[in-house]
Amino acid sequence: MSIQTAEDLFIEELRDIYSAEKQALRAYPRLAKRVESDELKQAMQTHLEQTKEQVNRLDRVFEILEKRSSGKTCEGMRGLLEEAGQHVEEIEQGPVMDAALIGALQRVEHYEIAAYGTVATLAEAMGQDEIKELLGETLEEEKETDELLTGVAQNVNTQALEEGDASEDEDSEEESMKEAPSKPKKPRKQVGNTRRGRRAA
């Protein structure tokens, strides 16, 4: 799409967000399967349900504008979700992986906060009050999700650090066992009476 006006930019940004949300809908269930923390799983499930409603709001925005929602792939979201996918593939399942995934998901939220902030401001400037309200509602949800993930991270990060300390203790114990000098063997006791043996000889 050739962008010539602010209205063109507005539509392009909306299509970018629409693609981003659709990608998130596909990725979240796959990522959640590898999560160990029940608190993180619940936060992800809650936001998944929110995302479905956010897509519905965007559909309403495109109806108001009488424009198609398709025709755009959000490369930014694709990259962020690929990074999240790498974490769950490369890191062993547990608190450390959960902590890494929270960081990746918060990057997603920050991306969406910036995107929705941009289009909500443009909608206000264009006098599209209903659209601004719809986008503003989603923007607040994205901010709340980011805060929720920050809260979850406090517990998960603590668990990840404790797991790391336990692993270091095990490694130190193994190293100590390897480096400990072997005890010298006790001399064998001599059997029989040597003096008697000499007299007999």
C-alpha positions in Angstrom: 0.0 0.0 0.0 1.3 3.4 -0.9 1.1 5.8 2.0 0.4 9.4 0.9 -1.8 10.8 3.8 -2.3 10.4 7.5 -5.4 8.4 6.8 -3.3 6.0 4.7 -0.9 5.7 7.6 -3.8 5.1 10.0 -5.1 2.2 7.9 -1.7 0.7 7.4 -1.0 0.8 11.2 -4.4 -0.8 11.9 -3.7 -3.6 9.5 -0.3 -4.2 11.1 -1.9 -4.5 14.5 -4.6 -6.8 13.2 -1.9 -9.1 11.8 0.0 -8.9 15.1 -3.1 -9.9 17.1 -3.9 -12.8 14.8 -0.3 -14.1 15.1 -0.5 -13.9 18.9 -3.8 -15.9 18.9 -2.0 -18.7 17.1 1.2 -18.6 19.2 -0.1 -18.3 22.7 -1.6 -21.8 23.1 1.5 -23.4 21.7 3.8 -21.4 24.1 1.5 -22.0 27.1 1.9 -25.8 26.7 5.5 -25.6 27.8 5.0 -23.3 30.8 5.5 -24.8 34.3 4.2 -21.9 36.4 0.4 -22.1 37.0 0.4 -18.4 37.6 2.0 -17.7 34.2 -0.4 -20.1 32.5 -3.4 -18.3 34.0 -2.0 -14.9 32.9 -1.5 -16.2 29.4 -5.0 -17.7 29.2 -6.5 -14.5 30.5 -4.7 -12.5 27.8 -5.6 -15.0 25.1 -9.3 -14.4 25.8 -8.7 -10.6 25.8 -6.9 -10.9 22.5 -9.9 -12.5 20.9 -12.1 -9.6 22.0 -9.4 -7.2 20.8 -9.6 -8.7 17.3 -13.4 -8.2 17.4 -12.8 -4.6 18.3 -10.5 -4.2 15.3 -13.1 -5.8 13.1 -15.5 -3.2 14.3 -13.0 -0.4 13.5 -12.6 -1.6 9.9 -16.4 -1.8 9.6 -16.7 1.8 10.6 -13.9 2.8 8.2 -15.4 0.5 5.4 -11.9 -1.0 4.8 -10.6 -4.5 4.6 -8.6 -5.7 7.6 -6.3 -8.1 5.7 -3.4 -7.5 3.4 -0.6 -6.8 5.9 1.8 -9.1 7.7 3.3 -7.7 10.9 7.0 -8.6 10.7 7.7 -7.0 14.1 5.3 -9.4 15.9 6.6 -12.3 13.8 10.1 -11.7 15.1 9.0 -11.3 18.7 7.1 -14.5 18.6 9.9 -16.4 16.9 12.2 -15.3 19.8 9.7 -16.5 22.3 9.5 -19.8 20.5 13.3 -20.2 20.6 13.2 -19.8 24.4 10.8 -22.7 24.8 12.8 -24.9 22.5 16.3 -24.1 23.7 15.8 -23.8 27.5 14.9 -26.7 29.7 11.3 -26.6 30.9 11.1 -25.0 34.4 11.4 -21.7 36.2 14.3 -20.4 34.0 12.4 -21.0 30.8 9.3 -19.4 32.3 11.3 -16.3 33.3 12.7 -16.1 29.7 9.2 -16.4 28.3 7.8 -13.7 30.5 10.5 -11.3 29.2 9.6 -12.3 25.6 5.9 -11.8 26.2 6.5 -8.4 27.8 8.4 -7.3 24.7 5.2 -8.3 22.8 3.1 -6.2 25.1 5.4 -3.2 24.8 5.2 -3.5 21.0 1.4 -3.5 21.2 1.2 -0.7 23.7 3.3 1.5 21.3 1.2 0.4 18.3 -2.2 1.0 20.0 -1.0 4.3 21.4 -0.1 5.5 17.9 -3.5 4.6 16.3 -5.5 5.8 19.2 -3.8 9.2 19.0 -4.4 9.3 15.2 -8.0 8.4 15.6 -8.5 11.3 18.1 -6.8 13.7 15.7 -9.1 12.5 12.9 -12.2 13.0 15.0 -13.0 9.3 15.0 -14.3 9.2 18.6 -15.9 5.7 18.5 -12.7 4.3 17.0 -10.6 6.1 19.6 -12.7 4.6 22.4 -12.4 1.1 21.0 -8.6 1.4 20.5 -8.2 3.0 23.9 -10.0 0.1 25.6 -7.5 -2.3 24.1 -4.6 -0.1 25.0 -5.5 -0.2 28.6 -5.8 -4.0 28.5 -2.3 -4.2 27.1 -0.9 -2.1 29.9 -2.7 -4.2 32.5 -1.3 -7.4 30.9 2.2 -5.9 31.1 1.7 -5.1 34.8 0.3 -8.6 35.4 3.3 -10.2 33.8 5.6 -8.1 35.9 3.8 -9.4 39.0 4.1 -13.0 37.9 7.8 -12.4 37.1 8.6 -11.6 40.7 7.7 -15.1 41.8 9.0 -16.9 38.7 12.4 -15.1 38.8 12.8 -16.0 42.5 12.2 -19.7 41.6 14.6 -19.5 38.7 17.3 -18.0 40.9 16.8 -20.7 43.6 17.0 -23.4 40.9 20.3 -21.9 39.7 21.7 -21.9 43.3 20.7 -25.5 43.8 22.4 -26.5 40.5 25.6 -24.7 41.4 25.6 -26.5 44.8 25.3 -29.9 43.1 28.1 -29.0 40.6 30.4 -27.9 43.5 29.7 -31.1 45.4 30.5 -33.2 42.3 33.8 -31.2 41.8 34.8 -31.7 45.4 34.3 -35.4 45.1 36.5 -35.5 42.0 39.2 -33.4 43.6 39.3 -35.1 47.0 42.5 -37.2 47.5 42.1 -40.9 47.8 42.8 -42.2 51.3 46.1 -44.2 51.6 45.6 -47.9 52.0 46.4 -49.3 55.4 49.4 -51.7 55.5 48.4 -55.3 55.5 49.0 -57.1 58.8 51.8 -59.7 58.7 50.4 -63.1 59.2 52.3 -65.6 61.5 55.2 -65.3 64.0 58.2 -64.1 62.1 60.6 -64.9 64.9 59.3 -68.5 65.1 59.6 -68.6 61.4 63.3 -67.7 61.5 64.0 -70.3 64.2 62.3 -73.0 62.2 64.4 -72.0 59.2 
